[in-house]
Structure formats: C-alpha cells, structure tokens
Amino acid sequence: MRVKFSVWSIALVALIFVAGCAPVISKPLRDQVDKNIAFREVFKDPDAHKGSVVVWAGVIIEAKNTQEGTLIEILQRQADFFGAPEEADTTEGRFLALYPS
C-alpha cells in the first residue's frame, strides 16, 4: 500500500510540474507575433508598425491608474530562451502598455 502512495505522489508532482511549464501566451496569439520586428525599429518609427503584434520582455517600473485603464511603464530587456527578461544591465529603452479598465 505504501508503494502505491509513493508512485501516485511522484506522478502527481510530475503532472503539476509539467502543467506549470505551459507558456503564458496562448499559441494562437504567439502565431500572430511578427518576430522580425525589433524593439529599436518600433522605437524609431512607431507609426510604421501600428497593428503589428510583438512580444517584448521587460521589468515593470511603475503602474498608474488612469481613466482609460492601468498605464504600465516597462524597462525593456532582452528575452531569454523562455521569453523571460534577462538579468542584464543592457536595455534599449522604456515602453508603455495600457491595460484597459
């Protein structure tokens, strides 16, 4: 009986671990991302990239509640293999994101 409990415990922990590795961004949305657009290109000419879907990594510096929603200021960082911001002192600037209310 004790052996079955150990096997089931290991199986449950493995299942939770695998579920925790799922990407934060859904596959249909990731398929829309234009991976050829770099942060610096948009920074130089934002109007040329209106309507494009991009994914950037960064660290939240500040969040403010406004009438339109929550305005988030983000310090851009290079993304690692998993898409998380790298722990480095290099950045290409800051950007704003508006989460509508």
Summary of the structure (lengths in Angstrom):
residues: 101
radius of gyration: 19.3
end to end distance: 53.1
largest distance: 66.2
contacts: 203
relative contact order: 0.14
helix: 35%
strand: 27%
